[in-house]
Amino acid sequence: MTHFRIHTPTVLALLAPLALAACNKAGTTAPAAPAERVATVNGKALPKSEFELYVANMSRQSGREVAEEQKGQLLDQYISMQLAAEEAEKAGVDKDAKVRDQLALARLQVLVDAGLQKYLEAHPVQEAELRPEYDAQVAALPREYHARHILVDDRAVAEAITKELKGGADFAKLAAKRSKDSSSKSGGDLGWFTLDTMVKPFADAVKAMQPGQLTEQPVQSQYGWHVIKLEESRATSAPPFDEVKDRVKMIVQRKKLQSHLEELRTAAKVEKTGAAAAPATATATPAAPTAKAEEKAETKE
């Protein structure tokens, strides 16, 4: 890999699902039936459903199932959390403005997650939607190029090298001898790449070339002067539909959620004030709630 390349996300890259821990304010839980309790702390029942959610969140965060023998330890941790929350309330911590904001944000996230999950369940992805989305993603894949280059600091040197190459000199040998780039060790060979991984002047030059062609004039970038030879180009090979079907389904789900949120925003009356009123560059779907909603929707289909 050469030092003048840049890195951008691939077309099919997806955001990893983020664990969303449920936050429950101590002292607000409705009394549960005795059979549904896992413990009673200072007269307050701890519902089994809340503890099971805590265990599920811990399992998701660790990436592995919680063993039965570990649940006793988690219950002790959960009881300690309840005691700490109770003590915090006695100390008036929940009256602090920052804490109130954090509690409100946690509630917002839980509601958004549950609401988007419900929307996906009511508007499930249909089989007929997958193939068109796959075809669109494949069509958007960037073309791949295989090229060699010689990188030098001076334009006159680059022009002299170009003249030698046009006179029949061996590109690989000249690259090994004259190029300052790390690719000189492989005769200037850059392997296969997409244009979005290269600096713009280099990418623009390659895009305009035909296989076997040499740049007529050296190409300048912030790294120096490039003499480029395009070896070949090809369409990016896409994975078979069946191999990426689940990922395509996630893309369709995200588009559904994006459209849903845009509809909600269009129908709403929104007035921005203060510094936060600066126009946004794009309307984005909330990452964590969306990923969570998709994950839950997947398990119910």
C-alpha positions in Angstrom: 0.0 0.0 0.0 1.4 3.3 -1.0 1.6 6.4 1.2 -0.4 8.6 -1.1 -3.6 6.5 -1.0 -6.6 7.6 1.0 -9.2 5.5 2.8 -13.0 5.7 2.3 -15.8 3.3 3.3 -16.9 0.6 0.8 -20.3 0.9 -0.8 -21.8 -2.1 1.2 -20.2 -1.1 4.5 -22.8 -1.1 7.3 -22.8 0.5 10.7 -22.3 -2.1 13.4 -25.3 -2.5 15.7 -24.7 -0.7 19.0 -25.9 -2.0 22.3 -28.5 0.2 23.9 -28.6 -0.3 27.7 -32.0 0.3 29.3 -32.0 2.9 32.1 -34.6 2.6 34.8 -35.0 5.3 37.4 -35.0 3.7 40.8 -38.2 3.9 42.7 -40.5 4.2 39.7 -41.1 0.5 39.1 -44.7 -0.7 39.6 -45.1 -3.5 42.2 -44.7 -7.0 40.6 -46.3 -10.2 41.6 -44.2 -12.2 44.0 -43.6 -15.0 41.4 -42.2 -12.4 39.0 -39.7 -11.0 41.4 -36.0 -11.8 41.6 -35.4 -10.0 44.8 -36.8 -7.4 47.2 -34.5 -4.5 48.2 -35.6 -2.3 51.1 -39.2 -3.3 50.4 -38.9 -2.6 46.7 -39.6 -5.5 44.3 -37.1 -6.1 41.5 -39.2 -7.5 38.6 -37.8 -10.6 36.8 -38.4 -9.0 33.5 -36.1 -6.0 34.3 -33.4 -8.4 35.5 -33.7 -10.5 32.4 -33.3 -7.3 30.3 -30.2 -6.4 32.3 -28.8 -9.9 31.6 -29.6 -9.6 27.9 -27.8 -6.3 27.7 -24.7 -7.7 29.5 -24.7 -10.6 27.1 -24.9 -8.3 24.1 -22.1 -6.1 25.3 -19.8 -9.0 26.0 -20.7 -10.7 22.7 -21.5 -14.1 24.4 -24.3 -15.8 26.2 -24.4 -15.4 30.0 -24.0 -18.9 31.6 -26.6 -19.9 34.2 -23.9 -20.0 36.9 -23.1 -16.4 36.2 -26.6 -15.1 36.7 -26.3 -15.2 40.5 -23.3 -12.9 40.2 -25.2 -10.6 37.9 -28.1 -10.5 40.3 -25.8 -9.4 43.0 -24.5 -6.6 40.7 -28.0 -5.6 39.8 -29.0 -5.4 43.5 -25.9 -3.2 44.1 -27.0 -1.0 41.3 -30.4 -0.6 42.8 -29.0 0.3 46.2 -26.6 2.8 44.6 -29.5 4.4 42.6 -31.6 4.5 45.8 -28.8 6.3 47.7 -28.3 8.7 44.8 -32.0 9.7 44.9 -31.8 10.2 48.6 -28.8 12.5 48.0 -30.9 14.5 45.4 -28.6 13.5 42.5 -31.7 13.2 40.2 -32.4 16.8 40.8 -29.1 17.9 39.1 -29.7 19.4 35.7 -27.1 17.3 33.9 -28.5 14.1 35.4 -32.0 15.0 34.5 -30.8 15.6 30.9 -29.1 12.2 30.8 -32.2 10.5 32.1 -34.4 12.3 29.5 -32.0 11.3 26.8 -32.0 7.6 27.9 -35.8 7.6 27.9 -35.8 9.2 24.4 -33.4 6.5 23.1 -35.5 3.7 24.5 -38.7 5.2 23.0 -37.1 5.8 19.6 -35.7 2.2 19.6 -39.1 0.7 20.5 -41.0 2.9 18.1 -38.7 2.2 15.1 -38.8 -1.5 15.9 -42.6 -1.4 15.9 -42.5 0.5 12.5 -40.3 -2.2 11.0 -42.6 -4.9 12.3 -45.6 -3.2 10.7 -43.6 -2.5 7.4 -41.4 -5.6 7.0 -39.0 -5.9 4.1 -40.6 -7.9 1.2 -38.6 -10.5 -0.8 -39.3 -8.5 -4.0 -37.5 -5.5 -2.6 -34.2 -7.2 -2.1 -33.0 -8.0 -5.7 -33.6 -4.4 -7.0 -31.6 -3.1 -4.1 -28.8 -5.6 -4.7 -28.7 -4.6 -8.4 -28.5 -0.9 -7.4 -25.7 -1.6 -5.0 -23.8 -3.6 -7.6 -24.2 -0.9 -10.2 -22.8 1.7 -7.7 -19.6 -0.3 -7.1 -16.6 1.6 -8.3 -14.5 0.4 -11.2 -11.1 -1.1 -10.3 -7.8 -0.1 -11.8 -4.3 -1.7 -12.0 -1.5 0.7 -12.6 2.2 1.4 -12.0 3.8 4.8 -11.2 7.1 6.5 -10.7 7.1 9.3 -8.1 9.8 11.9 -8.1 10.2 15.4 -6.6 11.0 17.4 -9.8 8.9 17.9 -12.9 12.0 18.0 -15.2 13.1 14.6 -13.8 9.6 13.2 -14.4 9.6 14.5 -18.0 12.9 12.9 -18.6 11.6 9.6 -17.3 8.6 9.8 -19.5 10.8 10.4 -22.5 12.9 7.3 -21.6 9.7 5.2 -21.3 8.4 6.4 -24.7 11.8 5.4 -26.1 11.3 1.8 -24.9 12.8 1.8 -21.4 11.4 -0.8 -19.0 8.9 0.8 -16.6 9.6 -1.6 -13.7 13.3 -1.2 -13.9 13.1 2.6 -14.0 10.6 2.6 -11.1 12.9 0.5 -9.0 15.8 2.9 -9.8 14.2 6.3 -9.7 10.9 6.3 -7.8 10.8 7.5 -4.2 7.6 5.7 -3.5 7.5 2.4 -1.5 6.1 0.8 -4.6 9.5 1.1 -6.3 10.3 -2.3 -4.6 7.7 -3.9 -6.8 8.6 -2.0 -10.0 6.0 0.8 -9.3 3.2 -1.7 -9.2 0.2 -0.5 -7.2 -1.9 -3.6 -7.6 -5.7 -3.2 -8.0 -7.4 -0.1 -6.5 -10.5 2.1 -6.8 -10.2 5.7 -7.6 -11.6 6.9 -4.3 -8.5 5.4 -2.5 -6.1 7.7 -4.4 -5.4 11.4 -4.2 -7.5 13.3 -6.7 -4.9 14.4 -9.3 -3.7 10.8 -9.5 -7.3 9.4 -9.7 -8.3 11.9 -12.4 -5.4 11.0 -14.5 -6.0 7.3 -14.3 -9.7 7.6 -15.0 -8.9 9.4 -18.3 -6.4 6.7 -19.4 -6.8 3.5 -21.5 -5.1 0.2 -20.6 -1.5 0.2 -21.7 -1.3 4.0 -21.9 1.4 6.1 -20.3 0.6 9.7 -19.1 1.7 12.2 -21.7 2.7 14.7 -19.0 3.7 14.1 -15.4 0.9 14.4 -12.9 1.5 16.6 -9.8 0.0 15.8 -6.4 1.0 17.0 -2.9 3.5 14.2 -2.9 5.4 15.1 -6.0 5.3 14.3 -9.7 3.8 11.0 -11.0 4.6 9.1 -14.2 1.7 6.7 -14.5 1.1 3.6 -16.7 -2.4 2.0 -16.6 -2.0 -1.7 -17.0 -5.7 -2.7 -17.0 -9.2 -2.0 -15.5 -12.2 -4.0 -14.6 -15.7 -3.9 -13.1 -15.6 -4.6 -9.4 -16.6 -8.2 -8.7 -19.7 -8.3 -6.6 -20.4 -11.1 -4.1 -23.3 -13.4 -5.1 -26.8 -12.2 -4.0 -27.4 -15.2 -1.7 -24.1 -14.4 0.2 -25.1 -10.8 1.0 -28.9 -11.1 1.1 -29.0 -10.3 4.9 -26.9 -7.2 4.4 -29.1 -6.1 1.5 -32.1 -6.6 3.8 -30.5 -4.3 6.4 -29.9 -1.6 3.7 -33.6 -1.8 2.7 -34.6 -1.5 6.4 -32.5 1.5 6.9 -33.9 3.2 3.8 -37.4 2.5 5.1 -36.5 4.1 8.5 -34.9 7.0 6.8 -38.0 7.6 4.7 -40.2 7.3 7.8 -38.2 9.8 9.7 -38.2 12.2 6.8 -42.0 11.9 6.6 -42.3 12.7 10.4 -40.0 15.7 10.0 -42.0 17.0 7.0 -45.2 16.8 8.9 -43.8 18.4 12.1 -43.5 22.0 13.0 -39.9 22.5 13.9 -38.3 25.8 15.0 -34.6 25.9 15.7 -33.2 28.5 18.1 -29.7 29.7 19.1 -26.5 28.1 17.9 -28.2 24.8 17.3 -30.2 26.5 14.4 -27.3 26.2 12.0 -28.5 24.2 8.9 -27.4 20.5 8.9 -25.6 19.1 5.9 -27.9 16.0 5.8 -30.7 14.4 7.7 -29.4 11.2 9.2 -31.1 8.3 10.8 -30.2 7.9 14.5 -27.5 5.3 14.4 -27.9 3.4 17.7 -31.7 3.2 17.8 -31.9 2.3 14.1 -29.4 -0.5 14.4 -31.2 -1.8 17.5 -34.6 -1.7 15.9 -33.2 -3.6 12.9 -31.6 -6.2 15.1 -34.9 -6.8 17.0 -36.9 -6.8 13.8 -34.6 -9.5 12.4 -35.2 -11.8 15.3 -39.0 -11.6 15.0 -39.2 -12.4 11.3 
